Amino acid sequence: MTNIEYLKEWIGANPLVWSMIKFLIILIIVLTGIQLVRRYLKRKISNAIIRYKAQKGIEILGYVLLVLLTFTYFSGAIKDFTIIIGLFTAGIAFTLQELILSIAGSIYIFLVQVYKPGDRIEINGIKGDVIDVDSIYTTMMEIGQWVSSDNYSGRIVKLSNAFVFKGPIYNYSKDFPFIWDELELPIRYGSDMDLTKSIIIKIASESLSEYTANSKSEWESVVKKYYIEDAQIDPTLSIKLTDNWIQFNLRYIVDFKKRRFTKYLLYDKIRMEIENTNGKINLASSTIEIIKIPEIKLNLDKNQDL
């Protein structure tokens, strides 16, 4: 018995296999036809918008035709129909895996409360304020990029909810709507250091008292909810000696949406207080001191051979 005769006998003994082969041939013909029509429309339609809609329409009609052919082809055999429905479902799941992940992500966001409209988050390298969460997309008002600090860039970003399963999510406001920030101040050697410390601490305590008071109760709730060490809420000041100046570092807590304005307020008040010290405190800056200019000798003998 030749291989061809054996194959025919095997196919005859397994009608399901032959049925599946015929269905695959029909599937290939329909998909090929869809691609040929799409390419024809791409060549013949010059308007980009109309061309895109026409191609999408043909694609959708092709898929609808495939579904109808599937139901028609396998309607006579319940066993075959069950098998093909399983294969069809697996194909749909593979094809639409991103959409399915997005829908699952929206359910996860809602149940676990990963974030909600009004929260400031960073996800997939994009930072912004959440302005809407639907079944597929999270919509954010972007901050940063080409603008400094935490200002809006003006771009509205739509991000697939599937990204909640693909990487870290930084939430600036969930459970604890405050962040720690730092301010650095270079002071020249020879300045009144004790006076400098008192000025910085006084201004920080006065300007940040509201944030400090409001954040303490919030932080207590975070410590009770999570396995985390207690942290210093009040403003703290540290000093570092460098080659050029004394570096004052003020660490403080602030509302996550008011970081830029608060830093500006602190700098401005400290500047005015330093100016009122009549030279007791001086801000430092990078300087270059030239110790000696090396002597340069020029030989201007015209008779010397060049």
Disulfide bonds with the S-S distance in Angstrom:
none
